[in-house]
Amino acid sequence: MPATAVFNRGETEHDAIGPDLRAAPVVAPDSPSRDAHQLFQQHAGTEAVVICAADNKPKSLLMRNKFYSRLGTLYGSSLYFEKPVMLLADEGALILEADTPLPELIDLALGREEERLYDAVVITDGGRFKGIVTVADLLKRSRIMQVEARGSQRRMAERTSGLLTAIEEDVKRVAAAARQGADSARSMRAATEQGRQQLDHAAEAFGNIWTHAGNQQREMDRLEQTAHSVTGISAVITELAGRCNLLALNATIEAARAGEAGRSFAVVANEIRQLADQTERSALQITGLIADIESAVAKAIAASGRGKEEAERTRPTVNAAKDLFGELSVAALQSGSVMDQINRFAAEAEARADGAMTELSRLMAELEKGKV
């Protein structure tokens, strides 16, 4: 006895097939073709009759157009009308579970050979017949899915555009910062090089000061020795002046004893004594000046020694600063190289972001036109 599968749409509301699942008449495999004919007559709107075993497991499918095409041939009715429907069944019927993802179901249905392309798809639930899906319904669903996918792509493209815009702005800020960093690195490199050169000059100047202080101290030492020598000579002159003074005094006494004959000699002796006195006073003045010179030379020698010591103490500091600036100069060169590389990478990223935005704009334009 022919039977009809009863389909409750509410039960499959959330199935992968959804509302596209249709009810279809069911016939047993050993039923005569006459029973299938009666079912097609009773269900004028159905496209197929499903052949199911006693346990409601589908075996094959009878499509209306193919069924009547075979029965309509010469002697077709007499040959097949009382024969089992399996003789007229479609051997390549597509039978799928209800939880088959819709995209996969559509792909399998539309990927069939041309002679079976428009056959209905039999849907089962746990291996038992549940209903059928027509190719027309699948094409409609495919179209809806394409529209939804296009809308989803458009929304995704819009979101991606927003993200890319933000990324592009960030990349541009990074590129600007990288350019500024590169400029700062170059300025720092130039300033460091200038500072290093100035320190080189300072180190050279300190070296010259130290050398000059040494030379000056040696000259002072020689001047002190000369002053000592002059002091000795001044003492000899003072001693000689004293002796001359004594001789002149003796000569004056002897001239006085000689009377009138020694008067002229007394005048000469007096002049000699006065000259000796003047010479002694000059020698004493020279001795005082030499003492002042020796004191000044001693102070100059002490100051020169302190300057030399200070220069000696300062020189290591200047040399250390020179070395530090040398290292800083190397670091500035390396930093400048790194900043130049970062600047180059940022420029490349900026160019790629611009390219991505251009490509995305093109894609969105094509989505709007429906080309994608």
Short mmCIF file of the C-alpha atoms (twelve columns), coordinates in Angstrom:
data_MODEL
# 
_entry.id   MODEL 
# 
loop_
_atom_site.group_PDB 
_atom_site.id 
_atom_site.type_symbol 
_atom_site.label_atom_id 
_atom_site.label_alt_id 
_atom_site.label_comp_id 
_atom_site.label_asym_id 
_atom_site.label_seq_id 
_atom_site.Cartn_x 
_atom_site.Cartn_y 
_atom_site.Cartn_z 
_atom_site.pdbx_PDB_model_num 
ATOM 1   C CA . MET A 1   0.000   0.000   0.000   1 
ATOM 2   C CA . PRO A 2   1.496   3.376   -0.947  1 
ATOM 3   C CA . ALA A 3   2.432   5.644   1.911   1 
ATOM 4   C CA . THR A 4   3.262   9.340   2.278   1 
ATOM 5   C CA . ALA A 5   5.985   10.773  4.466   1 
ATOM 6   C CA . VAL A 6   4.547   13.361  6.813   1 
ATOM 7   C CA . PHE A 7   6.808   16.384  7.295   1 
ATOM 8   C CA . ASN A 8   6.406   18.840  10.158  1 
ATOM 9   C CA . ARG A 9   8.153   22.134  9.286   1 
ATOM 10  C CA . GLY A 10  8.396   23.175  12.912  1 
ATOM 11  C CA . GLU A 11  10.569  20.162  13.701  1 
ATOM 12  C CA . THR A 12  13.194  21.130  11.129  1 
ATOM 13  C CA . GLU A 13  13.184  24.848  11.706  1 
ATOM 14  C CA . HIS A 14  16.808  24.746  12.808  1 
ATOM 15  C CA . ASP A 15  18.021  21.963  10.485  1 
ATOM 16  C CA . ALA A 16  20.709  22.685  7.920   1 
ATOM 17  C CA . ILE A 17  18.072  22.276  5.198   1 
ATOM 18  C CA . GLY A 18  15.548  24.408  7.031   1 
ATOM 19  C CA . PRO A 19  12.255  25.327  5.393   1 
ATOM 20  C CA . ASP A 20  13.398  23.966  2.012   1 
ATOM 21  C CA . LEU A 21  12.709  20.378  3.112   1 
ATOM 22  C CA . ARG A 22  9.590   19.042  1.390   1 
ATOM 23  C CA . ALA A 23  7.351   16.068  2.077   1 
ATOM 24  C CA . ALA A 24  7.284   13.300  -0.543  1 
ATOM 25  C CA . PRO A 25  5.277   10.099  -1.144  1 
ATOM 26  C CA . VAL A 26  6.974   6.823   -0.205  1 
ATOM 27  C CA . VAL A 27  6.709   3.484   -1.953  1 
ATOM 28  C CA . ALA A 28  8.198   0.066   -1.088  1 
ATOM 29  C CA . PRO A 29  10.951  -1.366  -3.321  1 
ATOM 30  C CA . ASP A 30  8.843   -4.366  -4.371  1 
ATOM 31  C CA . SER A 31  5.735   -2.311  -5.085  1 
ATOM 32  C CA . PRO A 32  4.563   -2.329  -8.730  1 
ATOM 33  C CA . SER A 33  5.080   0.766   -10.799 1 
ATOM 34  C CA . ARG A 34  1.304   1.130   -10.798 1 
ATOM 35  C CA . ASP A 35  1.491   2.219   -7.128  1 
ATOM 36  C CA . ALA A 36  4.021   4.917   -7.999  1 
ATOM 37  C CA . HIS A 37  1.695   6.096   -10.794 1 
ATOM 38  C CA . GLN A 38  -1.181  6.339   -8.302  1 
ATOM 39  C CA . LEU A 39  0.983   8.369   -5.906  1 
ATOM 40  C CA . PHE A 40  1.957   10.811  -8.653  1 
ATOM 41  C CA . GLN A 41  -1.733  11.135  -9.539  1 
ATOM 42  C CA . GLN A 42  -2.698  11.747  -5.905  1 
ATOM 43  C CA . HIS A 43  0.128   14.267  -5.341  1 
ATOM 44  C CA . ALA A 44  0.088   16.335  -8.460  1 
ATOM 45  C CA . GLY A 45  2.512   18.875  -7.064  1 
ATOM 46  C CA . THR A 46  5.263   16.467  -6.085  1 
ATOM 47  C CA . GLU A 47  8.282   15.991  -8.295  1 
ATOM 48  C CA . ALA A 48  9.438   12.678  -6.850  1 
ATOM 49  C CA . VAL A 49  8.443   9.485   -5.097  1 
ATOM 50  C CA . VAL A 50  10.962  8.015   -2.665  1 
ATOM 51  C CA . ILE A 51  11.514  4.272   -2.567  1 
ATOM 52  C CA . CYS A 52  11.985  3.195   1.069   1 
ATOM 53  C CA . ALA A 53  12.478  -0.187  2.718   1 
ATOM 54  C CA . ALA A 54  10.301  -1.436  5.583   1 
ATOM 55  C CA . ASP A 55  12.489  0.368   8.144   1 
ATOM 56  C CA . ASN A 56  11.851  3.656   6.303   1 
ATOM 57  C CA . LYS A 57  15.380  3.763   4.941   1 
ATOM 58  C CA . PRO A 58  15.462  5.213   1.411   1 
ATOM 59  C CA . LYS A 59  16.794  3.015   -1.369  1 
ATOM 60  C CA . SER A 60  16.271  5.124   -4.442  1 
ATOM 61  C CA . LEU A 61  14.160  7.789   -6.101  1 
ATOM 62  C CA . LEU A 62  11.582  8.132   -8.886  1 
ATOM 63  C CA . MET A 63  11.491  11.517  -10.626 1 
ATOM 64  C CA . ARG A 64  8.103   12.327  -12.246 1 
ATOM 65  C CA . ASN A 65  9.454   13.358  -15.644 1 
ATOM 66  C CA . LYS A 66  11.786  10.375  -15.960 1 
ATOM 67  C CA . PHE A 67  9.137   7.949   -14.693 1 
ATOM 68  C CA . TYR A 68  6.555   8.964   -17.258 1 
ATOM 69  C CA . SER A 69  9.196   9.330   -19.956 1 
ATOM 70  C CA . ARG A 70  9.980   5.617   -19.586 1 
ATOM 71  C CA . LEU A 71  6.347   4.551   -19.253 1 
ATOM 72  C CA . GLY A 72  5.442   6.651   -22.288 1 
ATOM 73  C CA . THR A 73  7.661   4.694   -24.626 1 
ATOM 74  C CA . LEU A 74  6.243   2.021   -26.924 1 
ATOM 75  C CA . TYR A 75  5.151   -0.913  -24.757 1 
ATOM 76  C CA . GLY A 76  6.474   0.948   -21.701 1 
ATOM 77  C CA . SER A 77  3.291   0.626   -19.684 1 
ATOM 78  C CA . SER A 78  2.799   -3.041  -20.525 1 
ATOM 79  C CA . LEU A 79  6.402   -3.764  -19.697 1 
ATOM 80  C CA . TYR A 80  6.789   -1.864  -16.418 1 
ATOM 81  C CA . PHE A 81  3.328   -1.123  -15.015 1 
ATOM 82  C CA . GLU A 82  3.144   -4.317  -12.973 1 
ATOM 83  C CA . LYS A 83  6.883   -4.653  -12.421 1 
ATOM 84  C CA . PRO A 84  8.648   -3.491  -9.214  1 
ATOM 85  C CA . VAL A 85  9.375   0.230   -9.139  1 
ATOM 86  C CA . MET A 86  13.075  -0.479  -8.585  1 
ATOM 87  C CA . LEU A 87  13.308  -1.297  -12.316 1 
ATOM 88  C CA . LEU A 88  12.498  2.329   -13.106 1 
ATOM 89  C CA . ALA A 89  14.354  3.846   -10.116 1 
ATOM 90  C CA . ASP A 90  17.275  6.175   -10.443 1 
ATOM 91  C CA . GLU A 91  20.368  4.202   -9.502  1 
ATOM 92  C CA . GLY A 92  22.392  7.338   -8.707  1 
ATOM 93  C CA . ALA A 93  19.970  8.967   -6.272  1 
ATOM 94  C CA . LEU A 94  21.696  11.450  -3.932  1 
ATOM 95  C CA . ILE A 95  20.839  10.590  -0.325  1 
ATOM 96  C CA . LEU A 96  22.227  12.859  2.450   1 
ATOM 97  C CA . GLU A 97  21.756  13.326  6.179   1 
ATOM 98  C CA . ALA A 98  19.768  16.328  7.401   1 
ATOM 99  C CA . ASP A 99  22.763  17.730  9.292   1 
ATOM 100 C CA . THR A 100 24.828  18.017  6.114   1 
ATOM 101 C CA . PRO A 101 26.010  21.632  5.879   1 
ATOM 102 C CA . LEU A 102 23.971  23.495  3.311   1 
ATOM 103 C CA . PRO A 103 26.975  24.668  1.238   1 
ATOM 104 C CA . GLU A 104 28.206  21.072  1.015   1 
ATOM 105 C CA . LEU A 105 24.714  19.825  0.106   1 
ATOM 106 C CA . ILE A 106 24.392  22.440  -2.657  1 
ATOM 107 C CA . ASP A 107 27.866  21.618  -3.948  1 
ATOM 108 C CA . LEU A 108 27.104  17.888  -4.117  1 
ATOM 109 C CA . ALA A 109 23.680  18.428  -5.731  1 
ATOM 110 C CA . LEU A 110 24.893  20.871  -8.372  1 
ATOM 111 C CA . GLY A 111 28.028  18.871  -9.048  1 
ATOM 112 C CA . ARG A 112 26.158  15.847  -10.400 1 
ATOM 113 C CA . GLU A 113 26.110  14.715  -14.013 1 
ATOM 114 C CA . GLU A 114 23.782  16.574  -16.324 1 
ATOM 115 C CA . GLU A 115 21.238  13.727  -16.558 1 
ATOM 116 C CA . ARG A 116 20.812  13.746  -12.753 1 
ATOM 117 C CA . LEU A 117 21.429  17.452  -12.152 1 
ATOM 118 C CA . TYR A 118 17.737  18.305  -11.626 1 
ATOM 119 C CA . ASP A 119 16.835  15.237  -9.549  1 
ATOM 120 C CA . ALA A 120 15.609  15.902  -6.028  1 
ATOM 121 C CA . VAL A 121 17.926  15.170  -3.083  1 
ATOM 122 C CA . VAL A 122 16.705  12.627  -0.512  1 
ATOM 123 C CA . ILE A 123 17.223  13.763  3.088   1 
ATOM 124 C CA . THR A 124 17.496  11.327  5.995   1 
ATOM 125 C CA . ASP A 125 17.706  11.637  9.754   1 
ATOM 126 C CA . GLY A 126 19.748  8.869   11.270  1 
ATOM 127 C CA . GLY A 127 19.394  6.918   8.035   1 
ATOM 128 C CA . ARG A 128 15.583  7.186   7.984   1 
ATOM 129 C CA . PHE A 129 13.676  9.125   5.367   1 
ATOM 130 C CA . LYS A 130 12.892  12.706  6.355   1 
ATOM 131 C CA . GLY A 131 11.984  14.507  3.135   1 
ATOM 132 C CA . ILE A 132 13.343  15.786  -0.166  1 
ATOM 133 C CA . VAL A 133 14.913  18.991  -1.424  1 
ATOM 134 C CA . THR A 134 14.397  20.130  -5.006  1 
ATOM 135 C CA . VAL A 135 17.155  21.639  -7.118  1 
ATOM 136 C CA . ALA A 136 15.016  24.740  -7.643  1 
ATOM 137 C CA . ASP A 137 14.901  25.291  -3.878  1 
ATOM 138 C CA . LEU A 138 18.653  24.697  -3.635  1 
ATOM 139 C CA . LEU A 139 19.281  27.239  -6.399  1 
ATOM 140 C CA . LYS A 140 17.153  29.759  -4.527  1 
ATOM 141 C CA . ARG A 141 19.029  29.060  -1.326  1 
ATOM 142 C CA . SER A 142 22.320  29.310  -3.203  1 
ATOM 143 C CA . ARG A 143 21.268  32.696  -4.555  1 
ATOM 144 C CA . ILE A 144 20.256  33.849  -1.052  1 
ATOM 145 C CA . MET A 145 23.539  32.578  0.314   1 
ATOM 146 C CA . GLN A 146 25.438  34.452  -2.401  1 
ATOM 147 C CA . VAL A 147 23.558  37.653  -1.586  1 
ATOM 148 C CA . GLU A 148 24.182  37.133  2.114   1 
ATOM 149 C CA . ALA A 149 27.824  36.309  1.444   1 
ATOM 150 C CA . ARG A 150 28.152  39.423  -0.694  1 
ATOM 151 C CA . GLY A 151 26.595  41.477  2.087   1 
ATOM 152 C CA . SER A 152 28.861  39.803  4.615   1 
ATOM 153 C CA . GLN A 153 31.849  40.472  2.359   1 
ATOM 154 C CA . ARG A 154 30.785  44.082  2.007   1 
ATOM 155 C CA . ARG A 155 30.403  44.469  5.770   1 
ATOM 156 C CA . MET A 156 33.720  42.719  6.311   1 
ATOM 157 C CA . ALA A 157 35.302  44.947  3.703   1 
ATOM 158 C CA . GLU A 158 33.859  48.012  5.431   1 
ATOM 159 C CA . ARG A 159 35.184  46.826  8.787   1 
ATOM 160 C CA . THR A 160 38.501  45.977  7.172   1 
ATOM 161 C CA . SER A 161 38.518  49.403  5.560   1 
ATOM 162 C CA . GLY A 162 38.055  50.983  8.978   1 
ATOM 163 C CA . LEU A 163 40.822  48.844  10.422  1 
ATOM 164 C CA . LEU A 164 43.113  49.533  7.474   1 
ATOM 165 C CA . THR A 165 42.376  53.244  7.760   1 
ATOM 166 C CA . ALA A 166 43.362  53.138  11.428  1 
ATOM 167 C CA . ILE A 167 46.421  51.039  10.572  1 
ATOM 168 C CA . GLU A 168 47.332  53.408  7.751   1 
ATOM 169 C CA . GLU A 169 47.051  56.384  10.108  1 
ATOM 170 C CA . ASP A 170 49.185  54.552  12.686  1 
ATOM 171 C CA . VAL A 171 51.722  53.635  10.013  1 
ATOM 172 C CA . LYS A 172 51.825  57.238  8.820   1 
ATOM 173 C CA . ARG A 173 52.391  58.405  12.395  1 
ATOM 174 C CA . VAL A 174 55.121  55.795  12.805  1 
ATOM 175 C CA . ALA A 175 56.655  56.882  9.504   1 
ATOM 176 C CA . ALA A 176 56.555  60.531  10.593  1 
ATOM 177 C CA . ALA A 177 58.087  59.607  13.956  1 
ATOM 178 C CA . ALA A 178 60.697  57.500  12.172  1 
ATOM 179 C CA . ARG A 179 61.576  60.417  9.886   1 
ATOM 180 C CA . GLN A 180 61.774  62.729  12.884  1 
ATOM 181 C CA . GLY A 181 63.868  60.137  14.706  1 
ATOM 182 C CA . ALA A 182 66.171  59.843  11.716  1 
ATOM 183 C CA . ASP A 183 66.524  63.638  11.572  1 
ATOM 184 C CA . SER A 184 67.196  63.749  15.326  1 
ATOM 185 C CA . ALA A 185 69.738  60.931  14.977  1 
ATOM 186 C CA . ARG A 186 71.525  62.832  12.223  1 
ATOM 187 C CA . SER A 187 71.493  66.022  14.339  1 
ATOM 188 C CA . MET A 188 72.781  64.094  17.343  1 
ATOM 189 C CA . ARG A 189 75.439  62.489  15.189  1 
ATOM 190 C CA . ALA A 190 76.553  65.905  13.899  1 
ATOM 191 C CA . ALA A 191 76.503  67.418  17.411  1 
ATOM 192 C CA . THR A 192 78.410  64.451  18.806  1 
ATOM 193 C CA . GLU A 193 81.018  64.701  16.080  1 
ATOM 194 C CA . GLN A 194 81.368  68.420  16.727  1 
ATOM 195 C CA . GLY A 195 81.705  67.788  20.478  1 
ATOM 196 C CA . ARG A 196 84.300  65.097  19.828  1 
ATOM 197 C CA . GLN A 197 86.304  67.461  17.650  1 
ATOM 198 C CA . GLN A 198 86.124  70.181  20.299  1 
ATOM 199 C CA . LEU A 199 87.265  67.708  22.942  1 
ATOM 200 C CA . ASP A 200 90.124  66.714  20.675  1 
ATOM 201 C CA . HIS A 201 91.119  70.372  20.532  1 
ATOM 202 C CA . ALA A 202 90.699  70.683  24.316  1 
ATOM 203 C CA . ALA A 203 92.824  67.586  24.897  1 
ATOM 204 C CA . GLU A 204 95.471  68.981  22.570  1 
ATOM 205 C CA . ALA A 205 95.299  72.351  24.373  1 
ATOM 206 C CA . PHE A 206 95.669  70.666  27.762  1 
ATOM 207 C CA . GLY A 207 98.669  68.781  26.428  1 
ATOM 208 C CA . ASN A 208 100.177 72.055  25.213  1 
ATOM 209 C CA . ILE A 209 99.490  73.689  28.597  1 
ATOM 210 C CA . TRP A 210 101.169 70.806  30.387  1 
ATOM 211 C CA . THR A 211 104.172 71.028  28.058  1 
ATOM 212 C CA . HIS A 212 104.297 74.815  28.347  1 
ATOM 213 C CA . ALA A 213 104.058 74.597  32.136  1 
ATOM 214 C CA . GLY A 214 106.995 72.189  32.154  1 
ATOM 215 C CA . ASN A 215 109.041 74.478  29.915  1 
ATOM 216 C CA . GLN A 216 108.125 77.489  32.006  1 
ATOM 217 C CA . GLN A 217 109.153 75.713  35.197  1 
ATOM 218 C CA . ARG A 218 112.531 74.826  33.687  1 
ATOM 219 C CA . GLU A 219 113.043 78.457  32.612  1 
ATOM 220 C CA . MET A 220 112.161 79.589  36.113  1 
ATOM 221 C CA . ASP A 221 114.655 77.166  37.564  1 
ATOM 222 C CA . ARG A 222 117.387 78.600  35.303  1 
ATOM 223 C CA . LEU A 223 116.312 82.139  36.234  1 
ATOM 224 C CA . GLU A 224 116.553 81.229  39.909  1 
ATOM 225 C CA . GLN A 225 120.024 79.830  39.383  1 
ATOM 226 C CA . THR A 226 121.064 83.031  37.538  1 
ATOM 227 C CA . ALA A 227 119.645 85.125  40.376  1 
ATOM 228 C CA . HIS A 228 121.714 83.143  42.857  1 
ATOM 229 C CA . SER A 229 124.791 83.755  40.688  1 
ATOM 230 C CA . VAL A 230 124.081 87.492  40.545  1 
ATOM 231 C CA . THR A 231 123.654 87.546  44.315  1 
ATOM 232 C CA . GLY A 232 127.145 86.012  44.674  1 
ATOM 233 C CA . ILE A 233 128.631 88.605  42.328  1 
ATOM 234 C CA . SER A 234 126.871 91.406  44.219  1 
ATOM 235 C CA . ALA A 235 128.407 90.114  47.465  1 
ATOM 236 C CA . VAL A 236 131.874 90.169  45.864  1 
ATOM 237 C CA . ILE A 237 131.272 93.766  44.671  1 
ATOM 238 C CA . THR A 238 130.164 94.797  48.154  1 
ATOM 239 C CA . GLU A 239 133.246 93.187  49.631  1 
ATOM 240 C CA . LEU A 240 135.516 94.927  47.082  1 
ATOM 241 C CA . ALA A 241 133.801 98.265  47.711  1 
ATOM 242 C CA . GLY A 242 134.455 97.853  51.432  1 
ATOM 243 C CA . ARG A 243 138.118 97.174  50.798  1 
ATOM 244 C CA . CYS A 244 138.399 100.172 48.476  1 
ATOM 245 C CA . ASN A 245 136.769 102.319 51.084  1 
ATOM 246 C CA . LEU A 246 139.283 101.077 53.663  1 
ATOM 247 C CA . LEU A 247 142.226 101.720 51.314  1 
ATOM 248 C CA . ALA A 248 140.922 105.187 50.510  1 
ATOM 249 C CA . LEU A 249 140.650 105.935 54.204  1 
ATOM 250 C CA . ASN A 250 144.227 104.791 54.755  1 
ATOM 251 C CA . ALA A 251 145.375 106.854 51.767  1 
ATOM 252 C CA . THR A 252 143.688 109.945 53.201  1 
ATOM 253 C CA . ILE A 253 145.465 109.439 56.506  1 
ATOM 254 C CA . GLU A 254 148.804 109.031 54.757  1 
ATOM 255 C CA . ALA A 255 148.140 112.122 52.609  1 
ATOM 256 C CA . ALA A 256 147.412 114.149 55.724  1 
ATOM 257 C CA . ARG A 257 150.745 113.101 57.200  1 
ATOM 258 C CA . ALA A 258 152.501 114.133 53.992  1 
ATOM 259 C CA . GLY A 259 151.237 117.660 54.359  1 
ATOM 260 C CA . GLU A 260 151.201 119.965 51.343  1 
ATOM 261 C CA . ALA A 261 152.741 117.354 49.102  1 
ATOM 262 C CA . GLY A 262 149.993 114.870 49.761  1 
ATOM 263 C CA . ARG A 263 147.093 117.300 49.391  1 
ATOM 264 C CA . SER A 264 146.278 116.347 45.794  1 
ATOM 265 C CA . PHE A 265 146.596 112.702 46.653  1 
ATOM 266 C CA . ALA A 266 144.154 113.244 49.515  1 
ATOM 267 C CA . VAL A 267 141.597 114.663 47.032  1 
ATOM 268 C CA . VAL A 268 141.937 111.578 44.835  1 
ATOM 269 C CA . ALA A 269 141.691 109.288 47.860  1 
ATOM 270 C CA . ASN A 270 138.531 111.066 48.979  1 
ATOM 271 C CA . GLU A 271 136.957 110.657 45.527  1 
ATOM 272 C CA . ILE A 272 137.855 106.962 45.588  1 
ATOM 273 C CA . ARG A 273 136.294 106.615 49.027  1 
ATOM 274 C CA . GLN A 274 133.083 108.326 47.888  1 
ATOM 275 C CA . LEU A 275 132.989 106.081 44.785  1 
ATOM 276 C CA . ALA A 276 133.513 103.032 47.004  1 
ATOM 277 C CA . ASP A 277 130.637 104.158 49.238  1 
ATOM 278 C CA . GLN A 278 128.385 104.685 46.241  1 
ATOM 279 C CA . THR A 279 129.399 101.294 44.810  1 
ATOM 280 C CA . GLU A 280 128.655 99.607  48.142  1 
ATOM 281 C CA . ARG A 281 125.231 101.252 48.291  1 
ATOM 282 C CA . SER A 282 124.515 100.184 44.691  1 
ATOM 283 C CA . ALA A 283 125.639 96.643  45.463  1 
ATOM 284 C CA . LEU A 284 123.313 96.571  48.460  1 
ATOM 285 C CA . GLN A 285 120.448 97.809  46.278  1 
ATOM 286 C CA . ILE A 286 121.270 95.132  43.701  1 
ATOM 287 C CA . THR A 287 121.285 92.523  46.448  1 
ATOM 288 C CA . GLY A 288 117.815 93.689  47.559  1 
ATOM 289 C CA . LEU A 289 116.497 93.579  43.996  1 
ATOM 290 C CA . ILE A 290 117.970 90.137  43.486  1 
ATOM 291 C CA . ALA A 291 116.258 88.989  46.672  1 
ATOM 292 C CA . ASP A 292 112.946 90.325  45.353  1 
ATOM 293 C CA . ILE A 293 113.558 88.604  42.027  1 
ATOM 294 C CA . GLU A 294 114.361 85.332  43.790  1 
ATOM 295 C CA . SER A 295 111.144 85.615  45.826  1 
ATOM 296 C CA . ALA A 296 109.108 86.327  42.697  1 
ATOM 297 C CA . VAL A 297 110.805 83.482  40.832  1 
ATOM 298 C CA . ALA A 298 110.097 81.126  43.748  1 
ATOM 299 C CA . LYS A 299 106.413 82.114  43.692  1 
ATOM 300 C CA . ALA A 300 106.315 81.718  39.885  1 
ATOM 301 C CA . ILE A 301 107.929 78.306  40.187  1 
ATOM 302 C CA . ALA A 302 105.359 77.259  42.806  1 
ATOM 303 C CA . ALA A 303 102.453 78.590  40.680  1 
ATOM 304 C CA . SER A 304 103.868 76.899  37.598  1 
ATOM 305 C CA . GLY A 305 104.206 73.644  39.525  1 
ATOM 306 C CA . ARG A 306 100.623 73.873  40.714  1 
ATOM 307 C CA . GLY A 307 99.436  74.634  37.169  1 
ATOM 308 C CA . LYS A 308 101.378 71.684  35.862  1 
ATOM 309 C CA . GLU A 309 99.939  69.410  38.568  1 
ATOM 310 C CA . GLU A 310 96.420  70.667  37.839  1 
ATOM 311 C CA . ALA A 311 96.948  70.113  34.146  1 
ATOM 312 C CA . GLU A 312 98.284  66.642  34.922  1 
ATOM 313 C CA . ARG A 313 95.212  65.857  37.051  1 
ATOM 314 C CA . THR A 314 92.824  67.273  34.440  1 
ATOM 315 C CA . ARG A 315 94.387  65.529  31.468  1 
ATOM 316 C CA . PRO A 316 93.022  62.021  32.350  1 
ATOM 317 C CA . THR A 317 89.535  63.519  32.752  1 
ATOM 318 C CA . VAL A 318 89.768  65.222  29.382  1 
ATOM 319 C CA . ASN A 319 91.101  62.042  27.786  1 
ATOM 320 C CA . ALA A 320 88.286  60.026  29.395  1 
ATOM 321 C CA . ALA A 321 85.730  62.544  28.101  1 
ATOM 322 C CA . LYS A 322 87.385  62.306  24.691  1 
ATOM 323 C CA . ASP A 323 87.095  58.500  24.730  1 
ATOM 324 C CA . LEU A 324 83.485  58.743  25.932  1 
ATOM 325 C CA . PHE A 325 82.622  61.107  23.115  1 
ATOM 326 C CA . GLY A 326 84.325  58.714  20.739  1 
ATOM 327 C CA . GLU A 327 82.099  55.884  21.947  1 
ATOM 328 C CA . LEU A 328 79.084  58.213  21.829  1 
ATOM 329 C CA . SER A 329 79.985  59.113  18.268  1 
ATOM 330 C CA . VAL A 330 80.099  55.422  17.316  1 
ATOM 331 C CA . ALA A 331 76.777  54.841  19.098  1 
ATOM 332 C CA . ALA A 332 75.285  57.848  17.315  1 
ATOM 333 C CA . LEU A 333 76.438  56.444  13.982  1 
ATOM 334 C CA . GLN A 334 74.907  53.064  14.787  1 
ATOM 335 C CA . SER A 335 71.715  54.708  16.077  1 
ATOM 336 C CA . GLY A 336 71.512  56.788  12.936  1 
ATOM 337 C CA . SER A 337 71.909  53.651  10.819  1 
ATOM 338 C CA . VAL A 338 69.145  51.893  12.789  1 
ATOM 339 C CA . MET A 339 66.861  54.936  12.536  1 
ATOM 340 C CA . ASP A 340 67.509  55.121  8.796   1 
ATOM 341 C CA . GLN A 341 66.557  51.446  8.527   1 
ATOM 342 C CA . ILE A 342 63.417  51.992  10.641  1 
ATOM 343 C CA . ASN A 343 62.577  54.985  8.483   1 
ATOM 344 C CA . ARG A 344 62.977  52.838  5.352   1 
ATOM 345 C CA . PHE A 345 60.785  50.055  6.791   1 
ATOM 346 C CA . ALA A 346 58.167  52.611  7.871   1 
ATOM 347 C CA . ALA A 347 58.137  54.074  4.370   1 
ATOM 348 C CA . GLU A 348 57.660  50.585  2.901   1 
ATOM 349 C CA . ALA A 349 54.852  49.858  5.390   1 
ATOM 350 C CA . GLU A 350 53.223  53.173  4.498   1 
ATOM 351 C CA . ALA A 351 53.400  52.322  0.794   1 
ATOM 352 C CA . ARG A 352 51.929  48.855  1.425   1 
ATOM 353 C CA . ALA A 353 49.136  50.330  3.558   1 
ATOM 354 C CA . ASP A 354 48.328  52.749  0.740   1 
ATOM 355 C CA . GLY A 355 48.325  49.829  -1.707  1 
ATOM 356 C CA . ALA A 356 46.047  47.785  0.564   1 
ATOM 357 C CA . MET A 357 43.622  50.703  0.867   1 
ATOM 358 C CA . THR A 358 43.592  51.121  -2.912  1 
ATOM 359 C CA . GLU A 359 42.950  47.410  -3.449  1 
ATOM 360 C CA . LEU A 360 40.233  47.386  -0.779  1 
ATOM 361 C CA . SER A 361 38.543  50.400  -2.354  1 
ATOM 362 C CA . ARG A 362 38.564  48.584  -5.689  1 
ATOM 363 C CA . LEU A 363 37.082  45.465  -4.059  1 
ATOM 364 C CA . MET A 364 34.328  47.472  -2.380  1 
ATOM 365 C CA . ALA A 365 33.506  49.175  -5.667  1 
ATOM 366 C CA . GLU A 366 33.211  45.766  -7.359  1 
ATOM 367 C CA . LEU A 367 31.037  44.502  -4.486  1 
ATOM 368 C CA . GLU A 368 28.737  47.475  -4.973  1 
ATOM 369 C CA . LYS A 369 28.479  46.623  -8.687  1 
ATOM 370 C CA . GLY A 370 27.824  42.961  -7.868  1 
ATOM 371 C CA . LYS A 371 30.876  41.692  -9.741  1 
ATOM 372 C CA . VAL A 372 32.229  39.779  -6.759  1 
# 
